[in-house]
Amino acid sequence: SADLDDKTKLIKILEEIGDKIVICKIHYDFYQDDNSELKNKLIDLSIEKNFLLMEDRKFVDISYTVEKQYRRYSKWIDLITVMGNVNSEVVTKLSGVVLIGNMSNNNYDYIDNVKEIMNKYPERLAGIVTQYRINGLINMTPGIHTEILKTDDQKYRSPSSVDTDIIIVGRGIYNSENYIKSVEMYI
């Protein structure tokens, strides 16, 4: 989870640990990238280091609007997040959808709607962000840290307390003094 404000640090970290990750989750709108230099570097690194790029957009609008918003990412992002409470029609306008079933900072749970979308349009879905295993999709769990703690509204869990396919680690790596050593702790 590369929720960094500093694009230079983002690139440096990916150059050094990109071959140790499966997906790099970004918020592209964090960055000024008028000349597409960052975008092109992210694409190059994802190919060189063999990881996917996921835009954590969390789309949650009508399909007409989401389709227009998605244009900015459709040619270069592998995966895109969509809130699990959307109308199922929204996912027909996208590809590589990762539905947000629930997150690590609240109590809402959209799993019932996610399952409906999953049954209706399985070919559009790549996975689900969830705190617990949901059969039928790749399960990804955010809020993972080597220490169980709470920072603002973020509740962290240890990797051993999660039964999903992919753990999503952000600050536990990029805020570390030695992120190369830190990433090894999660492998």
Disulfide bonds with the S-S distance in Angstrom:
none
